[in-house]
Amino acid sequence: MPAYKAPLREIKFVLYELLKADSLSNTVPAYAEATPETIDAILEAAGQFCEEELQPLNHPGDEEGCHFDNGVVTTPKGFKEAYAKFVESGWPGLPCDPDYGGQGLPKLINFAVEEMICSANLSFGMYPGLSNGNYNAIHAHGSDEQKALYLPKLVTGEWSGTMCLTEPHCGTDLGLCKTRAEANADGSYNLFGTKIFISAGEHDLTDNIIHLVLARLPDAPAGIRGISLFVCPKFLPTADGGVGARNKVACGSIEKKMGIKASSTCVINFDGAQAWLVGKPNKGMSAMFTMMNTARLAVGMQGLGIAEAAYQGAVTYARDRLQMRSLAGAKFPEKPADPIIVHPDVRRMLLKMRALTEASRALSYWMGLELDIASHHPDPERRAEADDLVALLTPIVKAFLTDHGFDAANLGVQVFGGHGYIREWGMEQLVRDARITQIYEGTNGIQALDLVGRKLGTGVGRMARRFFHPVSEYIEAASEKPALQEFVLPTAKAFAKLQQATAWLAQAGMADPEEAGAAATDYLRLFALTALAYMWCRMAEIALEKKDGEEAAFYDAKLAAARFFMARLLPETNSLFTMLTAGKSTLMALPAEAF
Ligand SMILES: Cc1cc2nc3c(=O)[nH]c(=O)nc-3n(C[C@H](O)[C@H](O)[C@H](O)COP(=O)(O)OP(=O)(O)OC[C@H]3O[C@@H](n4cnc5c(N)ncnc54)[C@H](O)[C@@H]3O)c2cc1C
């Protein structure tokens, strides 16, 4: 297994030098305690926990998988102990509300912690990850009584949470949901139905599991407008917050699957399980969206974490593995052959992984910062702006970062050659683990539809302008800085293509929604690459300022990655533009029966 080293220098570069996260403690009173000393201490401790506790369990956890025996699910050896330490150190409560026992620290810091957890052990990260989404939904939509009952236990991590949406016949189209709720005289409900693919639906890590379940009330309208959200605990809580009687909810089986084998993926049967409505009747989807939006960004962090792990493994191997001589003549004549890192094609793979990973970290952490501003900035206008920007870029972070995580894992295998395909090296596990991130929390195709169908048009382009305006202002201001031109000119070209594509979409999509559907995935990638180019311009600007100082090698490497990105990756925007504006005709010509 390649060892994982938490990339703290990279993380701090983005947090402090790019995003100036250290100023949050001054500008946003709610984060007064998030001083650089506190942030540094958290990052160091999280990095150490991931390197020493979680990463060593990753490969054995994959080999062993979860066990199912008559409704009982046991996680692989070591997971229970690691989870207990995770809870003991207070990690679950990091970004949570202090009113419920949380530490109230910025979500941005939690993003960095999530990235490291996902690099070290994606399966482990699923358990607290789902709980955090569950916490967010109850926090936003639960009654005071529900918040008092569930949130403190979710914050400590003593109890965990799930999101129960999917049923055998309904995944993307949740309007087809059949699970039903029958009212009881005491105001509670009984749930009947079966949910499938429920992550962390049953396990041995916590005393109780709190399910959030989409179900239909008897008089509910058909489709998506008739879905309500319910909270349904595995054990009914006692009045003093303890664990009471067993509820009628049970795990029917766990899935045998391609990856994240140490994360339980469960069939959950509700056989008259007692549950309580969360929020208003028939408004379950909007409540669930609270959970899904944060969860989508969290899945983006999974992609980033996998990409970083794959890159680290590939670089270490490429420095060690000796094969053939450099095309420019032997670079290490004292060795029987040169290390493969001298070969242009291996460098192409490593630099692709690196340039996209570093810019993806910058983009996603920026969203973490904006999420904090949207939640707690004293100026309501600034909050609204930040909220729009996060909403616009959430599908991009989810889809692009997970596509990149999978691609980077694949490149990692390629760098290892045949050894990458062999289980003991751990590289093929990254490919298998990464694959699901492109599917759950809304497939990446659905993210693209969300971007073009919902986000672009919101407020007559208001959301889109939250990104377009600052980028265009940056390009204009940077045009006066000669040293930046090698980065800004290609970015300006890509940005112009993005603007043209957006105008094309607005027109073609308005006339025919299938045109928007046909262009969506290519448009999302064009948008993402342009956003990464903007990130690289800003990072390169910092590197140019500091490259003659103490950490010359660090900043030189930033510039090298930025140059590679501009020359060898960003030109993909040209072909994406050509493809997406080709329209739907070639996609839709063939009748279904002819496939
Ligand atoms: C390991 C694992 C863990 C999971 N964890 C959870 C969980 O914790 N909770 C939970 O509720 N669910 C969970 N899921 C379910 C997951 O969210 C769904 O699999 C996902 O939403 C896709 O639904 P589906 O599988 O039914 O695919 P479908 O909805 O049948 O989609 C099949 C294909 O059609 C495409 N498609 C569908 N509709 C459209 C459209 N309108 N336009 C364009 N393309 C379309 C999709 O993009 C996809 O490519 C998990 C799944 C797995 C495998």
The ligand as a Tripos MOL2 file, in Angstrom:
@<TRIPOS>MOLECULE
LIG
   53    58     1     0     0
SMALL
NO_CHARGES

@<TRIPOS>ATOM
      1 C1        -22.8040    2.2180   -2.7990 C.3       1 LIG1
      2 C2        -24.0480    3.0270   -2.8880 C.ar      1 LIG1
      3 C3        -24.4190    3.8440   -1.8320 C.ar      1 LIG1
      4 C4        -25.6070    4.5690   -1.8860 C.ar      1 LIG1
      5 N1        -26.0280    5.2760   -0.7890 N.ar      1 LIG1
      6 C5        -27.2990    5.7750   -0.7730 C.ar      1 LIG1
      7 C6        -27.8680    6.3030    0.4260 C.ar      1 LIG1
      8 O1        -27.2120    6.3800    1.4620 O.2       1 LIG1
      9 N2        -29.1570    6.7180    0.3930 N.ar      1 LIG1
     10 C7        -29.9170    6.6560   -0.7330 C.ar      1 LIG1
     11 O2        -31.0710    7.0280   -0.6830 O.2       1 LIG1
     12 N3        -29.4050    6.1760   -1.8860 N.ar      1 LIG1
     13 C8        -28.1150    5.7360   -1.9280 C.ar      1 LIG1
     14 N4        -27.6070    5.2120   -3.0920 N.ar      1 LIG1
     15 C9        -28.4060    5.2500   -4.2950 C.3       1 LIG1
     16 C10       -27.8980    6.2760   -5.3120 C.3       1 LIG1
     17 O3        -28.0940    7.5690   -4.8310 O.3       1 LIG1
     18 C11       -28.6100    5.9770   -6.6480 C.3       1 LIG1
     19 O4        -28.0520    4.7840   -7.1510 O.3       1 LIG1
     20 C12       -28.4750    7.1180   -7.6280 C.3       1 LIG1
     21 O5        -29.2100    8.2280   -7.1940 O.3       1 LIG1
     22 C13       -28.9560    6.7320   -9.0260 C.3       1 LIG1
     23 O6        -30.1990    6.1090   -8.9810 O.3       1 LIG1
     24 P1        -30.4010    4.7050   -9.7170 P.3       1 LIG1
     25 O7        -29.2950    3.8210   -9.3070 O.co2     1 LIG1
     26 O8        -31.7690    4.2480   -9.4820 O.co2     1 LIG1
     27 O9        -30.1920    5.0480  -11.2450 O.3       1 LIG1
     28 P2        -31.3120    5.5890  -12.2430 P.3       1 LIG1
     29 O10       -32.0280    6.7330  -11.6330 O.co2     1 LIG1
     30 O11       -32.1050    4.4560  -12.7370 O.co2     1 LIG1
     31 O12       -30.4070    6.1690  -13.4190 O.3       1 LIG1
     32 C14       -29.7800    5.3170  -14.3940 C.3       1 LIG1
     33 C15       -29.0760    6.2070  -15.4260 C.3       1 LIG1
     34 O13       -30.0280    7.0450  -16.0790 O.3       1 LIG1
     35 C16       -29.6630    8.4090  -15.9660 C.3       1 LIG1
     36 N5        -30.8600    9.2210  -15.8250 N.ar      1 LIG1
     37 C17       -31.9370    8.9970  -15.0450 C.ar      1 LIG1
     38 N6        -32.8410    9.9770  -15.2070 N.ar      1 LIG1
     39 C18       -32.3250   10.8400  -16.1040 C.ar      1 LIG1
     40 C19       -32.7750   12.0680  -16.6890 C.ar      1 LIG1
     41 N7        -33.9460   12.6180  -16.3500 N.pl3     1 LIG1
     42 N8        -31.9680   12.6840  -17.5720 N.ar      1 LIG1
     43 C20       -30.7720   12.1690  -17.8930 C.ar      1 LIG1
     44 N9        -30.3030   11.0130  -17.3840 N.ar      1 LIG1
     45 C21       -31.0630   10.3630  -16.5030 C.ar      1 LIG1
     46 C22       -28.7730    8.4870  -14.7340 C.3       1 LIG1
     47 O14       -27.8990    9.6000  -14.7910 O.3       1 LIG1
     48 C23       -28.0510    7.1580  -14.8000 C.3       1 LIG1
     49 O15       -26.9450    7.2700  -15.6540 O.3       1 LIG1
     50 C24       -26.3970    4.5150   -3.0620 C.ar      1 LIG1
     51 C25       -25.9930    3.7290   -4.1450 C.ar      1 LIG1
     52 C26       -24.8620    2.9740   -4.0560 C.ar      1 LIG1
     53 C27       -24.5110    2.0720   -5.2190 C.3       1 LIG1
@<TRIPOS>BOND
     1     1     2 1
     2     2     3 ar
     3     2    52 ar
     4     3     4 ar
     5     4     5 ar
     6     4    50 ar
     7     5     6 ar
     8     6     7 ar
     9     6    13 1
    10     7     8 2
    11     7     9 ar
    12     9    10 ar
    13    10    11 2
    14    10    12 ar
    15    12    13 ar
    16    13    14 ar
    17    14    15 1
    18    14    50 ar
    19    15    16 1
    20    16    17 1
    21    16    18 1
    22    18    19 1
    23    18    20 1
    24    20    21 1
    25    20    22 1
    26    22    23 1
    27    23    24 1
    28    24    25 2
    29    24    26 1
    30    24    27 1
    31    27    28 1
    32    28    29 2
    33    28    30 1
    34    28    31 1
    35    31    32 1
    36    32    33 1
    37    33    34 1
    38    33    48 1
    39    34    35 1
    40    35    36 1
    41    35    46 1
    42    36    37 ar
    43    36    45 ar
    44    37    38 ar
    45    38    39 ar
    46    39    40 ar
    47    39    45 ar
    48    40    41 1
    49    40    42 ar
    50    42    43 ar
    51    43    44 ar
    52    44    45 ar
    53    46    47 1
    54    46    48 1
    55    48    49 1
    56    50    51 ar
    57    51    52 ar
    58    52    53 1
@<TRIPOS>SUBSTRUCTURE
     1 LIG1         1 GROUP 0 **** ****
